[in-house]
Amino acid sequence: MKTILKREENEIIINNSRFICYFIPLQNPSIEEELREIENLHPKATHHCYAYIYDNIEHANDDNEPSNTAGQPILNVLKKEELNHVLAVVVRYFGGIKLGAGGLIRAYTKATTECLKKEEIVEMEKGYLIEINFPYEEEKNILYHLQNSSIKEKTYQETISYKVEVNETTLNKLQKYNPTIISEIYIKINPSQ
């Protein structure tokens, strides 16, 4: 899966209309808060068009632009780039010149594509946040298995406890230590793997 790690924005002007695109990474498929925030930033905008993809859920909204001239072109860019867990919103301030259906499709596509150029797109894979407990003499072996994983927390008491993000391969290597799966997550794929 490909996704973005941070929020990004970009503005373009086409025939006196301002198109401001926002890319927002999603942690869940609920987008109401993000949409409300952007609408509050741009209360006088003519349109707030958007599209998002979250796992098997995808949706596009034209916000009173002619049917399939705004939300669908935004969604097409997301799909073409194979993005997931992403919301793209394009705010339009009408500049007085009608663009026609073809012009709107090109404008919303361009606004989305230009903003995407500023993003860092990363490959993600399903993984796990786990907790693992082990004796002190095993720490060197554990660190060897975790060299491409992200250790989130270390606790040293009678035994050592790590909270760590691992992929499925690493989880399988750690089975003899009886790891406890805290949650399923997506983790960034290490390019060196």
C-alpha angles and dihedrals in degrees: 000000000000124000144152126257102207144030115264137180137192136177130211131175121220120179092339093308117120116222114191114186125198125192114199127182112228126220091185137005094263108106103165095102093050092048092048091051092053092044088052090051090051108029093154096050117121095224139013103196122178150167133193141183123203115169105299094349120094129165138171129195126194095193094215097319111127111289115286095359098107119013095040094051089050090049091048090058091051092049094045090054090044091234124168135184088030136129120196119191124185116196116201128201105193111234099198099261118101112226100196124226095292092046092050092050090051092045096051091043091050094046090052095043094048092051091047089058088068093053129092106228114206135189114240132188134192112270143152140252103222140176118219129186123197142155120270093252090062096056095096091053092046092050089050091056091045098049092115095038133090114245108207101180139008125197124186116198129118085329132011120260125194130186106204142166110233139171121235094264092056091044089056091050090054097050094107088063091056098235118204114226109224097180145336111252142162117255132193112258111240107234091216093062 
